[in-house]
Amino acid sequence: MERVMVLTLGFGTGHNAAAQAVSRELERTAGVRVKTVDLLELVPGRFHPFIQSGYGQMLNRFPSFYHYLYDSTSHSRILRTVSKGFIEKMGWTIRKKLKRVLFRFQPTRLVTTHPFSLLLLPPGWRHLPSTGVVTDYELHPLWLARVPRVLCLPPQLLDRSEQDRLRWQTGCRTVETGIPCDVRFGTRIPAEEARFRLGFEPGTPLILVMGGGMGCGPLPKVVEELGHMKVSAQIQVLTGKNHTIYRELCSQNQNVNIRVDRYRNDVSLLMDAADLLVTKPGGLSVTEAMAKGLPLLLFEALPGQEYANQQYLIRRGAALHARPDTVRLLAEHLLTHPGQRRDMAKRLGQLAVPDAARRIAEQCLRMERLHSAL
């Protein structure tokens, strides 16, 4: 029996969502046992909240510093080497607990949705066939600090010569599988039916507004601007884990056409119902919209991977960039120009890989296993 351990690091929500999508696909395969491990959960209890909140605070309050770290490790080999050593040294507590988990489960294969996972892996388990899953539309060089056997990429991220060079330099085989998301996003029902199920007016356009898992960015300003549109529209806002913004929007919102929620379990149905998605360009959010063919207005990309996601889509004509002071005009334009929305939906569909999780699971199970003295 194959035993696959799926490793993730729960900074934000995208890495974990991708890991869950791959895990569910593997669980459907006969003769395969699966265990998903969020390495952040192995951090000692007194440090775990500090790390999570510190990450969120850095993104919200010091985005330029995050950009410096991201950009520096992307372009400087010396800083990448230093970062690799730092992660390996600081991860000793995680590695100690992970070793116990590994011994209990005895995996035969590994999948990881975060580049740090293989750096935190105990040495005695590094012989296992490993599959890396890139969850943004950029390949950060930290993925190559300790390369997996196979690296699963979004479509059109690297050309063939770049993929060949990467394999020659590192021995890592690349495959364009797409970014995995829940299977529910691979199907779509008519918008009128979806709106009826959700209690929206069937004949009135619907705009879905999301601030990502942590509700970052100028979400209140974006919602305020959309509330003053001259075009009739319904607006559904999701604030994620940001309870402060949720309370702020609930207290200030007097517009009966605007609904505000934290989390919803029916985002797939909301995307079916929507004519337009206004969101931060998180890797999983835009992947889900691609699978649905839902036109995108992208606002307040964080420096680093979100900016890369935004540029990936804009260069291909699949999304538009909006600022808080332009989002209303752009939304009005798209709602009154269905032809442009159809063109954007077509371009999104050309990039979408709804069965990415299945492709990744197949790649994982296809690799030959190397034997070790462990």
N, C-alpha and C positions, 0 to 999 in steps of 0.2 A: 504493500500500500504506500502511495505517495503521501507525504506529510509536508504541506507548504506553509511556511510562516510568512505572513505579510507584515512588514515593518513600516511604520509611519511615525511622523513627529507632528503633534497637534498644534503647531503654530498656525493660527487662523483655522479655517474649516476645510479648505480645498484638499490638502494632503490626506486627511482622514476620509473625506467623501470618496476620493479616488480609490483609496485602499479598500473601503467597504464595497465599492462596485466590483473590484477585481475579486475580492473574497467571495462575494455572492456567486460570481460566475464559476469560480473554482469549486465551490460547494455543490454545484449542479453536476459536476463531473464524477462519474462512478469511480470508486476506488481512490478517492482523494479526501484527506482530512485537512482542514484549514484552521489556522490560529492567527488572529490579527492582534498585533502588539503596538500600542502607542508608546514609544520610548519616553515621551514626556511624562507619562504616568509612572515611570520607574524612578523619576527624580524624587529624592526624599521629600516627605510631605511638607516640611517647613519651607522648602525652596520652591516647590512646584507653583503655588499661587504667585510668588514673586516673579518667577520667570515668565509666566503667562501674562501677568499684568504689565510687567516691564516691557515685553514685546509690543503689546497694544499701546502703551504710553509712548514708546519710541515712535511708532508709526503715526500716532495722532499729534504728538507735540513736537517731535524732533525728526520730521521726515527727511530733512537735509542730511542729518547724521546717518540715518539708515541708508540713504542714497550713497553717501561716501563709502560706507562699509561694503555695500553691494557692488558698487562700481569699482572700488579698489581691488576687491578679491576677484573681480571679473577680468581686470586688465593687467594686474601685477602678479607674475609668477611667484615672486618672493613673498608677497602677502598671502597668496594662496597656500604656500608651503607653511608659513607661520600659522595661518588659520587651521590648517589640517592638524598640525602638531598640537595647537591649543585645544581643539575639539577632542582629540584623542586623549590628551592628558586630563582635561576637565570631565571627561565622560567615564571616569573610573567607577563611580558609584552606579551609574546606569549599566556599565559593562558587567559589574559584579552580579547585579540582579538579573540581567539578561542571560547570563551564563546559566543560572538556575532554571530559567524558563526554557532555554534551549535544551538542557539535559532532560527536563521532564517531557517535553514534546518530541524531541529527537527529529527535527525537520530533515527532509531530504532535499528541499529546494527553498529558495528565498525570493521574495518579491519586496521591493522597497519603493515608496513614493516620495522619499526625501533623500537628498545626497548625503546627509550626515549619517544615515543609518549604517552604511557599510564601514564608516570610520569608527563607529561605536561597537562594531561587531567583535567579540572575542576572537583572538587569533586562531584558536583551534577549530573555528567554524567557517573560516574564510574560503575553504575549498568547495563549499556547496555551490551548485549552479545558481546564479543570481540574476534576477531581472530587474532593471531600473525603469521606473515609469516617470517620465518628465510631465509635470502637471501645469506648466506654463508654456507660453509660446516663445520661449527662448531657452537655449541650452547654456546654463551657467557653468563655467569651467570647474566649479567645485564637484560637479558630477564625475569629473575625471580624476579627482584626488585619489579615489580608490574605485576603479571602474568595475561595473557589473559585467557579467558575461554577455548579456544582451541589454541594449538600451532602447526603450520604446519611445518614439518621438511623435509629435503632431505632424500632420501632412505639410509638405512644402516648407519645412523649417530649415533643412539643410539640402543642398543639391547633391547629386550623385558623387561629384568629385570630393566634396567636403566629407561625405559619409565614408568614402573609400580612404581618404587621408586619415580620418579618425580611427578607422579600423587598423590601418597600417601602423599608426603611432602608438595605439593603446591595446590592440587586440580585441577591442570591444565591437561587437556586431550591432549595427543599428537597424531598426525596423520601424517603418511608418505605420503605427497602429492607431494613432489618435489618442486623445486623452479620455480616460474612462469616466463615465457618469452613469447614474442609475438608469436601468432599462426603460423606466417609464418615460424618459425623455426621447426615446426612439420612436414613439408613436404620437399621432396627433389626432384630435377629434375636432369637428367644426367649431369655430369660435362662438357661434350663436348658441350651440348646445352647451358649451363650457360655461358661458356667461349665465345661462339659465340655471345650471347646476349650482353655481356659486352665488346666485342671488343678485347678479348685476343686470342692468337694463340691456336686453339683447340687441337693440338697435343703436346703442350709443358706444362710440369708440372707448377702449379701455387702455390706460397706460399703467404699466407695472413699474414701480420704482423700488430699487433695492440698493442698500448700502453695504452689501457684503456681509459675511458672517459676523464681523465686529462692528458694523454700522458706522464705518469711518467716513470722514469727509463732510462737506457742507450740505448734508442732507436736508436740514430745515430750510435753507435758502432755496435749494432746488425745488422742494415741495411748495414753498411759498410762490415761486415764479410760475410753476405749473398751475397753481390755483387761480392765476389771473389770465389764463388763456382765453382768447376770443372764440376759440373753437369749442363746442360742447364736448366734454369728455368725462369719463369716470377714472378715478385714480386710486390704485391700491398701493400702499407703501409698506415695505417690510424693513424693520430696523435691526434685525439680528440680535446680537447680545448687548447692544448699546441701550441700556435701560434709561440712561439720561436723555438721549435723543427721543426715545419713545415717549417719555413723560412730557418732554418739551413739545413734541408735535401734538400729543393728545390735548394738552392744555391750551395751545394756541389755535388749533384747527377748528374753524367755525364753518367750514365748507362741507355741505352735506354730500358732495360728490367725491370726497376724499375719505378713504378708509385707512386706518393705521393699525398695523399688527407687528408683534415682535417676530416670531417664527410662525411659519405655516408648513404643514406636512403635505400640502397639495400644490406646491410650486409648479409642478408639471401641468396641472390643470389650469392654474393661473396663466401660465405661458400660452396654453391653448387659447385661452379667452382673450389674451392681450393683442393689441395691434402694434404695440411698441414697448420696448424695454429700456428704461433709463437706469443705468447701473454703473458701479465702479467695475473696471475691467479685471476682476478676479478670474483666474484660469478656469475654475469649474463653472462659474456663472456664465461666462461667454461660451463655454463648451456646450452647456445645456441649451443656450439660446441658438447656437449653431444647429444642434440636433432638431430643434423645433422650427428652424427657419424664421426666427423672430427678429425683426429689424432692431438695431441697437443704437442708442445714444449713450456714449461713454463719458463720464465726468470724473474729475479729480483722481486721475491715475497716480498711485503712489510711485515715487521714484523706484526704479528697479524692475521687478518682473511685471507689475501692473502696467507700467509704461510700455514695456516690450509687447505685452498682450494687445494693448491699444494700437500700437503701430502696426503689428501683424495684421490686424483686421482693417485698419484704415487704408493701408497700402493696397489691399485687395478689394477695396470698394464695398466691404461688408458691414461697415459701421461708420458713424460720424462722431467727431469729438465735440462735446458741449461744455461750456462753462456755465456757472450759475446765472450769469447775465445774458446768455444766449440760448439756454435750454428751452425757454418758452417759445421763442421764434422758430427754432429748429423742430420742436415737437409739432407746432401748428403747421409748419411746412410739410412734414411727413404725413400728418393725418389728412391733409388736403391734397396730397399727391400720391395716390395709391400705386401708380406705376413705378415710382421710385422705391416704394416699400417692396413691391414685388421683385424689383431688380436686386435690392439688398438681400431679400430672402433667398433668391436664386444663388447669389454669391456665397451666402452662408452655407447653403446646402451643398455646394461644391467642396467646401472645407470640412463638412461634418463627417464624422465616423461614428454613427450610433452604436455599432457593435464593437467599439474599441476594447471593452472589458473582455469580451470573448477572444479577440485577437491576442490580447496580452496573456490570457490564461493559456492559450494554445502555445504561444512562444515559450512560456515558462515550462510547460510539461514536455515540450519537444526536445529540450536540451539533454545531451548525454550527461550522466553523472560521473564525476571523478571520485575514486576511492581514496580514503585517507586512513592514516594509522590511528585516528581518534577512537 
